[in-house]
């Protein structure tokens, strides 16, 4: 008989953040990372807290993932203009983005992931693709994903990361709703 395994021992949590508003900076709700102020949405924080609680109960690991935009995709829009960025500049920008992203992930991990093992990952790319790839690469048992809070019309035109992750993931996906933050 195979020993029972805790259901969620590797939990992937995509973490998004944005530049902080002046109001949040003044109220002390923003976090300074590498000389700039950022903020995490309440649904992102709830995702991290819930994943941590689940991981703590199963002696598991929380994998915090931030996906940065891949700048090399934007060069295709330059057309015949010779404004392309060199591969070294793209590499430098991606490395700086990864450093800043990991620093932000360290902040949210220190605040909300006490008592569990945490892995920090930051990669450039398209969010859906990177989330699916990392969940498979890391052998995630669960993805806990914050919904963006965009309107149904915006989701129709832009698409929904959560909708695509739900359809494409090979493990369960728990979506934390945005509460009109």
C-alpha positions, 0 to 999 in steps of 0.5 A, a space after each residue: 500500500 502506498 503511503 498517503 501523500 498530502 494533497 498540496 505539497 507544491 503550490 504555485 502562486 503567480 504574483 503580480 505587482 504594480 507601481 504604487 499610487 501616491 495615495 498608497 505611498 502616503 498611507 504607508 501601503 506601498 513597498 519600496 523595492 530597488 528605489 521604487 514603490 510598488 504595491 500588491 493587490 489585496 487578491 494577490 496577498 490573499 492568494 499568497 496567504 491561502 497558499 501558505 496556509 495550505 502548504 503549512 498544513 501539508 508541510 509543503 512548498 510555496 513557489 512565488 512566480 512573477 512574470 515580466 514582459 518579454 521585451 524582445 516581442 516588442 521589436 517586431 512592431 518596429 517594422 523597418 525602423 532601425 530602433 531594435 534593441 541589441 541582444 545585450 541591452 535586452 539581456 541587461 533589462 531582463 536581468 534587472 527586471 528579474 532582480 527587482 521582481 525577486 526583491 519584491 517576491 522576497 518582501 511578500 514572502 517575508 510578510 506572508 510565508 512564515 513557517 513554509 519553504 518558499 521558492 522565488 522565481 521571476 521570468 520574462 514571457 507571456 504570463 499564461 505560458 510561463 505560469 503553465 510551464 513553471 507549474 509543470 516544471 516544478 511539479 505543482 499540485 495546485 496553482 493559486 491565482 488572483 483574478 485581475 478584477 477587470 470587467 467582463 468587457 475588458 476580459 473579452 477584448 484582452 483575455 483572461 489569464 485566469 481563464 486560460 490557466 484554468 483551461 491549460 493547467 494539468 493541476 487544479 487551479 484555485 482562483 481568488 476573486 478581486 473584490 473591486 479593490 
